[in-house]
Amino acid sequence: MTDLMLALYKFASARRMGCLMEDPNYADFSRCAKLQEQSLRERLDGQGSQHLDHMLAELDSEHSVELEAMFQAAFSLSRELNSLLRP
């Protein structure tokens, strides 16, 4: 991402994602994921917990890249639609 695109992404994430936090499904998914992680951690030894930490970090990185790509796609689509509306 360019610096400008990254700044726009951060702005949109910080200022325009309120609808996500208001979505009851999101709250349920988040709560369930935390409970599942807690349950799994209770069953793991130290090394297993480290592996889980690494896996969760990789999944978080993967998810971040997906979100950034989705933002870029939506931004590009927005520009295309805007050009169709303005002759």
C-alpha positions in Angstrom: 0.0 0.0 0.0 1.2 3.5 -0.7 1.5 5.9 2.2 -1.6 7.7 1.2 -3.6 4.5 0.9 -2.4 3.4 4.3 -3.4 6.7 5.8 -6.9 6.4 4.3 -7.1 2.8 5.5 -6.2 3.8 9.0 -8.7 6.7 9.0 -11.5 4.4 7.7 -10.6 1.8 10.3 -10.6 4.3 13.1 -13.5 6.4 12.1 -15.8 4.4 9.9 -16.0 0.9 11.5 -18.5 1.8 14.2 -21.2 -0.3 12.4 -19.1 -3.4 13.0 -19.0 -2.8 16.8 -22.8 -2.4 16.8 -23.4 -5.6 14.9 -24.7 -8.3 17.4 -23.2 -11.1 15.2 -19.8 -9.6 15.5 -20.0 -9.3 19.3 -21.2 -13.0 19.4 -18.4 -14.2 17.1 -15.8 -12.2 19.1 -17.0 -13.6 22.5 -17.1 -17.2 21.2 -13.6 -16.9 19.8 -12.3 -15.6 23.1 -14.0 -18.4 25.0 -12.6 -21.0 22.6 -9.1 -19.6 22.9 -9.4 -19.6 26.7 -10.6 -23.2 26.7 -7.8 -24.3 24.4 -5.2 -22.5 26.4 -6.3 -24.3 29.6 -5.5 -27.7 27.9 -2.1 -26.7 26.5 1.3 -26.9 28.1 3.8 -24.0 27.8 5.1 -25.1 24.4 1.6 -25.7 23.1 0.6 -22.2 24.3 3.6 -20.8 22.4 2.5 -22.6 19.2 -1.0 -21.2 19.7 0.4 -17.7 20.1 2.4 -18.1 16.9 -0.5 -19.5 15.0 -2.8 -16.7 16.2 -0.2 -14.1 15.2 0.0 -15.5 11.7 -3.8 -15.6 11.4 -3.9 -12.0 12.5 -1.4 -11.0 9.9 -3.3 -12.9 7.2 -6.5 -11.2 8.2 -4.9 -7.8 8.2 -3.6 -8.4 4.6 -7.1 -9.5 3.6 -8.7 -6.4 5.1 -6.2 -4.1 3.4 -6.8 -5.8 0.0 -10.5 -5.5 0.5 -10.1 -1.8 1.3 -8.0 -1.3 -1.8 -10.6 -3.1 -3.9 -13.5 -1.0 -2.5 -11.5 2.2 -3.0 -10.8 1.2 -6.6 -14.4 0.3 -7.2 -15.5 3.6 -5.6 -13.3 5.5 -8.1 -14.6 3.6 -11.0 -18.2 4.2 -10.0 -17.5 7.9 -9.4 -16.0 8.2 -12.9 -19.2 6.7 -14.4 -21.3 9.3 -12.6 -19.2 12.3 -13.7 -19.0 12.5 -17.5 
